[in-house]
Amino acid sequence: MNYIGLMNQMWRSAMKSPMPASEIALFAYLVNECNKRFWQMPFACSTTRISDDLRVSRQTVITAREHLVKRRLISFTEGKSRHLPSTYTLTNWTDDLTVGLTDGLTHDLTHIKDKDKDNLIKGDSKNLSIKERERNNENNTQNRRRGIKEIHAAASSYEGSF
């Protein structure tokens, strides 16, 4: 993942649900810190240092951090003391939107009788012819608006001239 990809990921998350400025600032800060460390993850960063650099309270940093974890933008391990600060990892979203969405969506279609299959096939062909008619009507309307006239010629009128 690169800097721009992570920031785009954050903005996609913000589009799904509003994101307070403190969360945006914290995420941008963490991306910058990770970049300074040549993208070595996890990386350590003190909560006190973050709150001082962002000029927000320690509690605001903690709340923003928890929200970023819920949004799956970061993961972190709480630090033990000032000498052992929290560690952060920036997470990558998957572009495969089917992960986790297909469970329970499958249906067993093997019990459909042959008669039902024939009805389904006939129904599909009826719908197709209706769709074709609608498409032709749309094309005719567009051609009339553009001033295009269609000329239909029968093959029989040409056969005698050759």
C-alpha positions in Angstrom: 0.0 0.0 0.0 1.2 3.5 -0.7 0.5 6.9 0.8 -2.2 7.9 -1.7 -3.8 4.4 -1.5 -4.1 4.7 2.2 -5.5 8.2 2.1 -8.1 7.1 -0.6 -9.0 4.2 1.6 -9.7 6.6 4.5 -11.8 8.9 2.3 -13.9 5.9 1.1 -14.5 5.1 4.7 -15.5 8.7 5.4 -18.0 8.5 2.5 -19.7 5.5 4.1 -20.2 7.3 7.4 -19.1 10.7 8.5 -15.7 10.9 10.1 -14.7 13.6 12.7 -11.7 15.8 12.0 -9.9 14.2 14.9 -10.0 10.8 13.2 -8.9 12.2 9.9 -6.0 14.0 11.6 -5.0 10.9 13.5 -5.1 8.7 10.4 -3.1 11.2 8.3 -0.6 11.5 11.2 -0.2 7.7 11.4 0.3 7.4 7.7 3.0 10.1 7.8 4.7 8.4 10.7 4.7 5.1 8.9 6.1 6.8 5.8 8.9 8.3 7.9 9.7 4.8 9.1 9.9 3.5 5.5 6.6 1.6 5.9 8.0 -0.8 8.5 4.9 -2.1 10.4 4.0 -2.3 13.2 5.6 1.0 14.3 5.6 2.4 17.8 4.2 5.9 18.6 3.4 7.3 22.0 -0.1 8.5 22.6 1.3 11.6 24.5 3.5 12.5 21.5 0.5 12.2 19.1 -1.7 14.3 21.3 1.0 17.0 21.6 1.7 17.0 17.8 -2.0 17.2 16.9 -2.8 19.6 19.8 -5.7 17.5 21.0 -6.3 15.9 24.3 -5.1 12.4 25.1 -8.7 11.2 25.4 -9.4 12.5 21.9 -6.5 10.5 20.5 -7.7 7.4 22.3 -11.3 7.8 21.1 -10.2 8.5 17.5 -7.9 5.5 17.6 -10.8 3.2 18.7 -13.0 4.5 15.9 -10.3 3.9 13.3 -10.0 0.4 14.6 -13.7 -0.1 14.2 -13.5 1.2 10.6 -10.7 -1.3 10.0 -8.3 1.4 8.9 -5.7 0.6 11.6 -4.9 -2.0 14.2 -2.9 -1.2 17.4 -1.6 -2.7 20.5 -1.8 -0.7 23.7 1.5 0.4 25.1 2.5 -0.6 28.6 4.3 2.6 29.6 6.1 5.7 28.2 9.0 3.5 27.4 6.9 0.9 25.7 4.5 3.0 23.5 1.5 1.7 21.5 2.3 0.0 18.2 0.2 0.7 15.1 -0.4 -1.2 11.8 -2.1 0.4 8.8 -4.5 -2.1 7.3 -5.3 -2.7 3.7 -8.9 -3.1 2.5 -9.6 -5.8 0.0 -11.1 -4.8 -3.3 -12.8 -8.2 -3.5 -16.3 -7.1 -2.3 -17.6 -10.7 -2.4 -15.5 -11.7 0.6 -18.0 -12.4 3.4 -21.0 -11.4 1.3 -21.8 -14.7 -0.4 -22.4 -16.8 2.7 -26.0 -17.9 2.9 -26.8 -16.6 -0.6 -26.6 -19.9 -2.4 -29.8 -21.8 -3.2 -30.1 -25.4 -4.3 -31.8 -25.4 -7.7 -31.6 -29.1 -8.3 -35.2 -29.7 -7.2 -36.7 -27.8 -10.1 -38.8 -30.2 -12.2 -38.3 -30.4 -16.0 -41.7 -28.7 -16.5 -40.6 -25.8 -14.3 -37.4 -25.5 -16.2 -39.3 -25.3 -19.5 -41.5 -22.6 -18.1 -38.5 -20.6 -16.9 -36.8 -20.8 -20.3 -40.0 -19.7 -22.1 -40.5 -16.9 -19.6 -36.9 -15.7 -20.3 -37.5 -15.7 -24.0 -40.7 -13.7 -23.6 -38.9 -11.1 -21.5 -36.1 -11.0 -24.1 -38.5 -10.2 -26.9 -40.1 -7.5 -24.8 -36.7 -6.0 -24.0 -35.8 -6.1 -27.7 -39.0 -4.2 -28.6 -38.3 -1.6 -25.9 -34.7 -1.2 -27.2 -36.0 -0.8 -30.8 -38.6 1.8 -29.7 -35.8 3.7 -27.9 -33.6 3.6 -31.0 -36.5 4.8 -33.2 -37.2 7.7 -30.8 -33.5 8.7 -30.8 -33.3 8.5 -34.6 -36.4 10.7 -35.0 -34.9 13.3 -32.6 -31.7 13.3 -34.6 -33.5 13.5 -37.9 -32.4 10.1 -39.1 -34.8 8.3 -41.4 -34.5 4.5 -41.7 -35.0 3.2 -45.2 -35.9 -0.5 -45.4 -35.3 -2.2 -48.7 -36.4 -5.6 -49.7 -33.8 -8.0 -51.3 -36.3 -8.9 -54.1 -36.2 -5.4 -55.7 -32.4 -5.7 -56.2 -32.3 -9.3 -57.4 -33.8 -8.5 -60.8 -31.4 -5.6 -61.6 -28.2 -7.7 -61.4 
